[in-house]
């Protein structure tokens, strides 16, 4: 655990910035091959950047309202942590749809172009979660269990017990999804297939990881599943529908 890289630079913020930079660079490369103007990719990336940052914070605030009761200004305290990835994904997809409508760019084409970068960004950003000590797993006695140092959130809850490195599971999942999306594109690249595959794969990956990730009891719903697991099932279901519809295209 290394929450601070140097001076005022925190690990999570640094790797979040790296994920956006690498993702935009990769999207520009894909855009050039697809005949999409570089300026369009940069503009769309900016829309995704802003909307995703708003979404990840807004989703956390909505699901943790008690933390902000009487202290509404803390909603803007990003440095205190508290981000929910699904909020960023949903808002970024919605904002991208509006952007594409205004630019007369086919949304499915843009989504297929950008989503491998999103998967790559998830893989990079989750390493920042691990270094920062957030998004940790539940206690376990597996050989790869992680023992966080004193003062870490996991240690405050579970003492010296080892926990699942849920952040690294999520990181590996992001990199795996990135590779699978590119591999599948070489074999079948119907319009919308990459979007559907991303929704399906990420939904399944997040659903499985959340079985070993720690959540506050208030964030557990029916069957003891986290609210994010229910979102995951929704994402996966939409992904199956998008893939099925894409398969009917020539």
TACORZI-V631077 format. One record per residue. RES is the residue in three letters. PHI is phi as a letter, one per 30 degrees, with the letter a starting at -180 (* if undefined). Layout:
BEGIN
RES,PHI ; RES,PHI
END
This chain:
BEGIN
UNK,* ; UNK,b ; UNK,d ; UNK,c ; UNK,d ; UNK,a ; UNK,h ; UNK,d ; UNK,d ; UNK,c ; UNK,d ; UNK,d ; UNK,d ; UNK,d ; UNK,d ; UNK,d ; UNK,d ; UNK,d ; UNK,d ; UNK,d ; UNK,d ; UNK,d ; UNK,d ; UNK,d ; UNK,e ; UNK,d ; UNK,d ; UNK,d ; UNK,d ; UNK,d ; UNK,d ; UNK,d ; UNK,d ; UNK,d ; UNK,i ; UNK,c ; UNK,e ; UNK,d ; UNK,d ; UNK,d ; UNK,d ; UNK,d ; UNK,d ; UNK,d ; UNK,d ; UNK,d ; UNK,d ; UNK,d ; UNK,e ; UNK,d ; UNK,d ; UNK,d ; UNK,d ; UNK,d ; UNK,d ; UNK,d ; UNK,d ; UNK,d ; UNK,d ; UNK,d ; UNK,d ; UNK,d ; UNK,c ; UNK,b ; UNK,e ; UNK,d ; UNK,d ; UNK,c ; UNK,d ; UNK,i ; UNK,b ; UNK,d ; UNK,d ; UNK,d ; UNK,e ; UNK,c ; UNK,d ; UNK,d ; UNK,d ; UNK,d ; UNK,i ; UNK,j ; UNK,b ; UNK,b ; UNK,e ; UNK,d ; UNK,d ; UNK,d ; UNK,d ; UNK,d ; UNK,d ; UNK,d ; UNK,d ; UNK,d ; UNK,d ; UNK,d ; UNK,d ; UNK,d ; UNK,e ; UNK,d ; UNK,d ; UNK,d ; UNK,c ; UNK,h ; UNK,c ; UNK,e ; UNK,d ; UNK,d ; UNK,d ; UNK,d ; UNK,d ; UNK,d ; UNK,d ; UNK,c ; UNK,d ; UNK,e ; UNK,d ; UNK,d ; UNK,d ; UNK,d ; UNK,d ; UNK,d ; UNK,e ; UNK,d ; UNK,d ; UNK,d ; UNK,d ; UNK,d ; UNK,d ; UNK,d ; UNK,d ; UNK,d ; UNK,i ; UNK,c ; UNK,h ; UNK,d ; UNK,c ; UNK,d ; UNK,e ; UNK,a ; UNK,c ; UNK,d ; UNK,e ; UNK,c ; UNK,e ; UNK,c ; UNK,c ; UNK,d ; UNK,d ; UNK,e ; UNK,j ; UNK,d ; UNK,e ; UNK,d ; UNK,d ; UNK,d ; UNK,d ; UNK,c ; UNK,i ; UNK,d ; UNK,d ; UNK,d ; UNK,b ; UNK,d ; UNK,d ; UNK,e ; UNK,d ; UNK,d ; UNK,e ; UNK,d ; UNK,d ; UNK,d ; UNK,d ; UNK,d ; UNK,d ; UNK,d ; UNK,d ; UNK,e ; UNK,d ; UNK,d ; UNK,d ; UNK,d ; UNK,d ; UNK,d ; UNK,e ; UNK,d ; UNK,c ; UNK,a ; UNK,b ; UNK,d ; UNK,e ; UNK,j ; UNK,d ; UNK,d ; UNK,e ; UNK,d ; UNK,d ; UNK,d ; UNK,e ; UNK,d ; UNK,d ; UNK,d ; UNK,e ; UNK,d ; UNK,d ; UNK,d ; UNK,e ; UNK,d ; UNK,d ; UNK,d ; UNK,d ; UNK,c ; UNK,d ; UNK,d ; UNK,b ; UNK,d ; UNK,e ; UNK,d ; UNK,c ; UNK,c ; UNK,c ; UNK,e ; UNK,i ; UNK,i ; UNK,d ; UNK,d ; UNK,e ; UNK,d ; UNK,d ; UNK,d ; UNK,d ; UNK,d ; UNK,d ; UNK,d ; UNK,d ; UNK,d ; UNK,d ; UNK,d ; UNK,d ; UNK,d ; UNK,d ; UNK,d ; UNK,d ; UNK,d ; UNK,d ; UNK,d ; UNK,d ; UNK,d ; UNK,d ; UNK,d
END
